[in-house]
Amino acid sequence: MKKKILAIALAVAVLAITAIGITLAYFTDTDAETNVFTAGGVAINLIEQQVNDEHTEIEDFEQNQVLMPIVGSAQGPKDQFGQPMAKNYCDKMITIKNTGKSGAYVRAYFAIPSALDDGYETFNAGLNVLHFNFGNYKTEDGWATTYEEMWNWKHGEDSKWNYYETTINDVAYNVYYADYYQVLDAGATTEQFVSGVYLDKSFDMTDGIYYAFGEAIDLSALIDDNGDLNIKCPVMVVAVQADGFDSVDAAITAAFGANYNPFGGTATNWQ
């Protein structure tokens, strides 16, 4: 088995959502003398975008954005690109392009600081301090359908989240991951993985103490050396050539192993 891994890291800032792309060319050469095997040429590009201030076009994502509590609703009016119009909603439109020569299976991971997310065991999104949004595309009846259905975020008859917990740079994270619903052809781009993030409208700070839902919350692990709250939500993407595999899970497991954690370190509470 031969592997080739390429990592791409983007800048982090006050709202630091790190995006890292990993690509893998995976194959087994069983008889080099009588057969020629070519790695699929798997390569991916993780794309981050946002809508401009006038809501007239899509542009590259801008780092160093200040995240503030949302005013309005992320489920309210949408612009022409399906992005919420609510004040302080932060666009983070993530897609993955297959820049290689072969079809690929794609899995993407989105990590949220555990202090800002109500994960295992209840998964009550209503208690999340930091929310992430799947985005919407237009149907004949308007902006009603989300890109969530283009990615397999859940599994099993009881629809459990694809989820685990880990530590990244000494900070506890809840990690949600999803598989793209079909083989990503060479040259093709996925639908949106996520569309953005926003702080709950209940979020506040008084006398140096942070609050959400009327209660004090401990965000000390997220305070940087300057005393500022620094929220980092890393994104990881892995891709494996589709040839020879029947599913994303089979490909990822063969290439990286079962319960693969691309952030490294110990992972617990796998769902």
Steps between C-alpha positions, in 0.01 A plus 500: 500500500630840408363826633546862408363769729479872430393747770391858446467733802333840489544791741325529836374821656243640747244291319746232403344218304795297382459304180737217425479275198650153496527298183597136461602282210438143620562173317662157532751375243473120510731412209727774378662281236188405302250777580509880503296676770451878500394694806180683424660841510272602785535865594253741655469870559302630798320822404382763751273782386258764620246740353614861467346777711262598219379138458571526127780246454702227668860574598787333681457459874652783703693407813523724810124537536350591836224264607206662682159371619254465215224759458198345332479136397720272290176338386359833384529679163771381260696686235521385138768247596296342777701662778321642806457878502506520881747749645824342632450173316848400382509342154739205478398324179715187479521280192755245381623469140654185357803633312638153425447255217279242671168489683534529875311433820497804731449536875507837678535580870384812687631556855337732755646586842314280748435800724283649223311189390242273662622170356499153652261383646203731431606677177258782575576762235284745693771504768790562262683826566664477157278373220606373158263514206460270198380763253208497258442466129199623312201287403187602312348596835797707618793438732369187665751221443837481677828360373493272805341229288800508263723385786443202729528657843312225683481121500285215625128461554512742793683761288800547725741776411836396359687636800793464738697710746869585498754758614665742258781723630391430859139604431211250522301470176180336382550372147218442249580333169312418182552297183419645160197319360662384176836445332655839427604484135827644375457875455172508696424703813285390794192680618556712811626312803401786732398855419594696809503544875340734751502568871173448685313823566516425874880530504634789706794614713476704820795592723721249322254212546341333199133402504264299281137411562514710819778297661874554537715279277869414532685600184842535662649240263412727206663818632821588314815665630350844437198422716266476200249226435642307204262248348660247268286249309734275302377326186664187361428321172626162386461347155577152372477372144164333444627216279496174691269614778123482544460786748667797663534310828668204333747726320584714804536194724731326252716807458508644850352237733170476687384802705755722333565830677678737256577746780720244675501396863242308701136496391208395723120474496483382139142496374 
